[in-house]
Amino acid sequence: MEYLENEYLKIAVAEHGAELSSIYDKRNNRELLWQADPKFWNRHAPVLFPFVGNVKNDEYIYRGKTYHMSSHGFARDMDFEFLEKTGDAVSFVLRADNETKEKYPFDFELVITHKLIGNTIKVIWDVKNLSATDPMYYSIGGHPAFNCPINPGESRNDYMVKMNRSDLKYSLIIQKTREVDYKNPQNLQLEDGYIQITDELFQKDALIFDDYQIESVSLCTPDKKPYITLNCKGFPSFGLWSKPMSDARYVCLEPWIGRCSNEGFEGELPEKYLIQHLEENATTLHSYTITVH
């Protein structure tokens, strides 16, 4: 585990999955990141790579060959190598090897950096295609879970989510196949940008917002004051999720670049919805921020 600290925050990042594992708010003397109670969900903030979500039957096709890929890819379940640490940032790296190439035939390098900037954490994903001859196709996403509620005597259902728009469309996951029911979007009506958290909100799994609708999302206490804001402008999709039970005391705010396949998709990997294309010997950066209020 590596730690970073300033006057506002102390954070921990694990070698396993390069996963953010603690966000301690020093000003208010409280932990804000979900602490992975296995009774409900045994992760903190996994990085989803090289796929976000599922592929049908846990299989996909590339150049005529079928590969197996588990939910959300393999990066979250692998040990990264420590790369470097400065006064305000820590980086880990994962590189392709024989094990990853059995599931994902690309020569990649993924550097994950967490950087402290005042009361904000900047999460940076540096994706590299190391092949000199072939393009690379991937998706990547965040899945941070935040404590909700944060005060004694309160319930998760006392809290609200605030989004950057007053009306949104979302899709649901078809439970049997884990595909996205993209042909039947639902309307989400917000009151001045707020929606009350209820168990029913998550009854059918995650709410998936496509088409760059979400730029910022806040979790708010019962008096509508934000305590966490996630900014992900430029991310095409976003997931809002928790377990549909009141004593699951967390909410996940999930910025995604790519997601589960659309219902009925039978094509090869380069045709998958929102799959990212990276040219030979190319590098690209993605980032989002978490601000503590």
C-alpha positions in Angstrom: 0.0 0.0 0.0 1.2 3.5 -0.8 0.0 6.6 0.9 -0.3 10.3 -0.1 -1.2 13.1 2.3 -1.7 16.8 2.3 -3.5 19.3 4.6 -6.9 18.1 3.3 -6.7 14.4 2.6 -4.8 11.2 3.2 -5.3 8.5 0.6 -4.1 4.9 0.1 -3.5 3.1 -3.1 -3.0 -0.7 -3.2 -0.6 -2.6 -5.5 -3.4 -5.0 -6.2 -5.3 -3.5 -9.0 -3.7 -0.1 -8.4 -6.9 0.4 -6.5 -7.7 3.5 -4.5 -8.4 2.0 -1.0 -9.0 5.0 1.3 -9.9 8.6 1.1 -9.6 10.1 4.6 -11.0 13.6 5.0 -8.7 15.2 7.5 -10.8 18.3 8.0 -13.9 16.4 9.0 -12.1 13.4 10.5 -13.9 10.7 8.4 -13.3 8.0 5.8 -15.2 8.6 2.6 -14.4 5.6 0.5 -16.3 2.3 1.0 -14.2 -0.1 3.0 -15.1 -3.3 1.1 -17.4 -5.1 3.5 -17.7 -8.5 1.7 -21.2 -8.9 3.0 -22.2 -6.3 0.4 -19.3 -5.7 -2.1 -15.7 -6.5 -1.4 -14.0 -3.8 -3.5 -13.2 -0.1 -3.0 -12.6 1.5 -6.4 -11.5 -1.0 -9.0 -10.2 0.1 -12.4 -12.0 -1.7 -15.2 -9.7 -2.7 -18.0 -9.4 -3.8 -20.8 -13.2 -4.1 -20.8 -16.0 -2.4 -18.9 -18.9 -4.6 -17.9 -19.5 -8.0 -19.5 -19.4 -9.6 -22.9 -22.1 -12.1 -23.8 -21.3 -15.5 -22.4 -18.0 -14.0 -21.2 -16.7 -14.4 -24.8 -15.7 -12.0 -27.6 -14.2 -12.5 -31.1 -11.2 -10.9 -32.6 -9.8 -11.8 -36.0 -11.9 -14.9 -36.0 -10.7 -16.2 -32.7 -12.8 -16.5 -29.6 -11.4 -15.2 -26.3 -12.7 -15.5 -22.7 -13.1 -12.3 -20.7 -14.6 -12.1 -17.2 -16.7 -9.1 -16.0 -14.9 -5.8 -16.0 -11.7 -7.3 -17.4 -8.6 -8.6 -15.5 -6.7 -5.5 -14.3 -8.7 -5.2 -11.1 -7.6 -8.7 -10.1 -3.9 -8.3 -10.9 -0.9 -7.0 -9.0 0.6 -3.9 -10.6 4.2 -3.0 -10.3 5.1 0.1 -8.3 6.4 2.7 -10.8 7.2 5.9 -8.9 6.1 8.2 -6.1 6.5 12.0 -5.7 5.3 14.3 -3.0 1.8 14.5 -4.5 1.4 11.5 -6.8 1.9 7.7 -7.0 1.9 5.5 -10.1 1.7 1.8 -10.7 2.0 -0.1 -14.0 0.6 -3.2 -15.5 2.1 -4.8 -18.6 0.9 -7.5 -21.0 2.3 -10.9 -20.3 1.6 -14.5 -21.4 -1.3 -14.7 -18.9 -3.1 -11.6 -20.2 -2.5 -12.5 -23.9 -4.5 -15.7 -23.4 -7.5 -13.4 -22.7 -6.6 -10.3 -24.5 -4.1 -10.5 -27.5 -2.7 -7.0 -27.3 0.7 -5.8 -26.2 -0.3 -3.1 -23.7 1.0 -1.0 -20.9 -1.3 0.6 -18.4 0.0 3.2 -16.0 -2.4 4.3 -13.2 -1.6 7.5 -11.3 -3.4 9.1 -8.3 -2.5 12.7 -7.7 -3.4 14.9 -4.8 -4.3 18.5 -5.7 -5.7 20.2 -2.6 -9.0 18.6 -1.7 -9.1 16.8 -5.1 -7.8 13.5 -6.3 -7.0 13.2 -9.9 -7.1 9.7 -11.3 -5.0 9.3 -14.5 -5.0 6.3 -16.9 -2.1 6.2 -19.3 -2.9 3.5 -21.9 -0.1 2.5 -24.3 -0.1 0.2 -27.4 3.4 -1.3 -27.5 2.8 -3.1 -30.8 4.6 -1.8 -33.8 2.3 -3.6 -36.2 -1.3 -3.8 -34.9 -3.9 -1.5 -33.5 -5.3 -2.1 -30.0 -8.9 -2.1 -28.9 -9.9 -1.5 -25.3 -12.4 0.0 -22.8 -11.5 1.5 -19.5 -13.6 2.7 -16.5 -13.7 3.7 -12.9 -15.8 2.1 -10.2 -15.3 4.1 -7.0 -17.7 3.3 -4.1 -18.3 6.1 -1.6 -19.7 5.8 1.9 -23.3 6.8 2.0 -24.4 7.8 4.6 -21.4 9.5 6.3 -23.1 10.6 9.5 -24.4 8.6 12.5 -28.1 8.1 12.7 -28.7 8.6 9.0 -29.8 6.2 6.2 -28.6 5.9 2.7 -32.1 6.7 1.6 -31.9 10.1 3.3 -29.2 11.1 0.8 -29.3 12.4 -2.8 -27.4 12.4 -6.0 -26.9 15.6 -7.8 -26.2 15.6 -11.6 -25.3 18.3 -14.1 -28.7 18.1 -15.8 -32.4 18.1 -14.9 -33.5 15.3 -17.2 -31.5 12.3 -18.3 -32.0 9.0 -20.2 -30.6 5.8 -18.9 -30.5 2.1 -20.0 -30.6 -1.0 -17.9 -28.7 -4.3 -18.1 -30.5 -7.4 -19.2 -29.8 -9.7 -16.3 -29.8 -13.0 -18.2 -27.3 -12.0 -20.9 -25.6 -9.0 -19.3 -26.2 -7.0 -22.4 -27.5 -3.4 -22.4 -31.1 -2.9 -23.3 -30.2 0.2 -25.3 -33.5 0.1 -27.4 -35.6 0.9 -24.4 -34.1 3.9 -22.6 -35.8 5.2 -19.5 -36.3 8.8 -18.4 -34.9 10.0 -15.2 -36.5 13.1 -13.9 -34.5 15.2 -11.4 -35.7 18.0 -9.2 -33.3 20.9 -9.7 -30.7 18.3 -10.6 -31.3 16.1 -7.5 -32.6 12.6 -7.3 -33.4 10.9 -4.0 -31.5 7.6 -3.3 -33.9 4.7 -2.8 -33.5 1.0 -2.7 -35.8 0.8 -5.7 -33.4 3.0 -7.7 -31.0 0.0 -8.0 -33.6 -2.8 -8.1 -32.6 -3.6 -11.7 -28.8 -3.1 -11.3 -26.9 -0.1 -12.6 -28.3 2.9 -14.3 -26.3 3.5 -17.5 -26.1 7.0 -18.9 -24.7 7.2 -22.5 -24.0 10.0 -25.0 -21.8 12.1 -22.8 -24.8 13.1 -20.6 -22.8 13.1 -17.3 -20.1 15.6 -16.7 -20.3 15.9 -12.9 -22.1 14.0 -10.1 -22.2 14.7 -6.4 -23.3 12.7 -3.4 -25.2 14.9 -1.0 -26.3 14.8 2.6 -30.0 15.2 3.5 -29.6 19.0 3.5 -28.5 18.8 -0.2 -24.9 19.7 0.6 -22.4 17.7 -1.5 -19.6 15.9 0.2 -18.1 14.1 -2.8 -18.1 15.4 -6.4 -16.8 13.3 -9.3 -16.0 15.2 -12.5 -15.7 13.2 -15.8 -16.3 15.6 -18.6 -15.6 13.9 -22.0 -16.5 10.3 -20.7 -19.1 8.8 -23.1 -20.9 6.7 -20.4 -21.5 6.7 -16.7 -22.9 4.1 -14.3 -24.8 4.7 -11.0 -24.9 1.6 -8.9 -25.3 0.1 -5.4 -26.9 -3.0 -4.0 -30.7 -2.6 -3.6 -30.8 -2.8 0.1 -30.8 0.0 2.7 -27.9 -1.4 4.8 -25.6 -1.4 1.8 -24.1 1.9 2.9 -22.3 3.0 -0.3 -23.0 4.3 -3.8 -20.8 3.8 -6.8 -20.2 6.7 -9.2 -18.7 5.1 -12.3 -17.1 7.0 -15.2 -16.7 4.8 -18.2 -15.1 4.8 -21.6 -16.9 1.8 -23.1 -19.4 -0.5 -21.5 -21.3 -3.9 -21.9 -22.2 -4.9 -25.4 -25.6 -3.8 -26.8 -28.3 -6.4 -26.9 -27.9 -8.6 -30.0 -24.3 -7.7 -30.8 -22.6 -10.5 -32.6 -19.7 -8.7 -34.3 -16.0 -8.7 -33.7 -14.2 -6.6 -31.1 -13.5 -3.6 -33.3 -17.3 -3.2 -33.9 -18.2 -3.3 -30.2 -20.1 -0.2 -28.9 -17.7 2.5 -27.7 -14.6 0.3 -28.1 -11.5 2.5 -28.2 -9.0 2.3 -31.0 -5.3 3.0 -30.3 -2.9 3.0 -33.2 0.5 1.2 -33.3 3.0 2.6 -30.8 0.5 5.1 -29.6 -0.3 6.4 -26.1 -3.5 8.1 -24.8 -4.4 9.6 -21.5 -7.8 9.6 -19.7 -8.5 11.2 -16.3 -11.3 12.1 -13.9 -11.3 13.8 -10.5 -12.8 13.2 -7.1 -13.3 16.3 -5.0 -14.0 16.2 -1.2 -16.1 19.1 0.1 
